[in-house]
Amino acid sequence: MATNEDGTSDVPLTPDLDRLIGELETESARRRAEPGYPHDADARLHFELARRAPNPPATQSMSELIAKVQEAASLASVAPADATNATGARRRRRDAVGAPPEQGVGQVASLGLAAAAALEALALRLEQVEHQVRYLGPQAGEAIPAPSSPEADDTLTSWRGVLGEGLPTGARVLYAQSRADEVVAELRAAGIDAYGLTSTGSHHQPGPDVRHGELLSHLRAVADDALGAVVLTGVPEAMSAPVIGPVVAELGRVTGMAVIISSAPWWWRLRLGAVNADLSVGRPLEPDTWLHAFHGVDMVGTAQYDPSGQSYRVVVRAQP
């Protein structure tokens, strides 16, 4: 170890945390990209850690704040024992008139502070709700670029021959939405009671056994455990952060099996170009994101990439 003339060392006493963290993240990314990495076990671990983490301290509820406003607005929280007596009433009025002005100012200030706290809590909650729903639909006067057409998506090509693999033959199966007419016909020919959902094409008659509609709205109209399986291929509205939670929650309610077929995010971005990818309403998610989301509804499964690495399939089932 080199030392200076005064006996001090050139080696820093404390490690470079930024560099150390960067090296760890690089090594983690390299290992996750290796074949055979246990993505499902990793997602289950993240879910369990998040589930067992202590909840942050909750803010005061609106009912508590309103109660404080009501208490501050009251001149006397407890009535005297002779409240029903005329002499007692006159005495209370005399005491109120003779009370020092500082006491009235303090009560007004207390009321104002309590009301401000209630309004601040309400404003914060409103901002949280607006942030959650702002991307679910276009804002007034805002032009939203249309997502790429799922019919033009080549994701389905690599998985066309195994779409019916593992699907139940004695229960209803929902397929959405890339090439719904063709795929539903193929599944029904294979003995699967399938029907389709698409948001493209004619609103009146998309095709035999194919309905026109939006995925989340359709799932919300389906009864509990009414479907044997749901297969999603090229569904842009399901591929966004604000929507994946509600979609997965509904899938966990209506079916015991779900199949997600999607472009790999890197390939989708490369094919669309940076500008179109950034402006798209929906975008492909990582398979780990799907697995993590499904763990929240007690569904587990696996993810598999096609040989080219350009698309993947996630298959999950409800835990017994």
Secondary structure, 3 states (H helix, E strand, C coil): CCECCCCCECCCCCCCHHHHHHHHHHHHHHHHCCCCCCHHHHHHHHHHHHHHCCCCCCCCCHHHHHHHHHHHHCCCCCCCCCCCCHHHHHHHHHHHHHCCHHHHHHHHHHHHHHHHHHHHHHHHHHHHHHHHHCCCCCCCCCCCCCCCCHHHCCHHHHHHHHCCCCCCCCCCEEEEECCHHHHHHHHHHCCCCEEEEECCCCCCCCECCEEECCHHHHHHCCCCCCECEEEEECCHHHCCHHHHHHHHHHHHHHECEEEEEEECHHHHHHHHCHHHHHHCCCCCCCHHHHHHHHHCCCEEEEEEECCCCCEEEEEEEECC
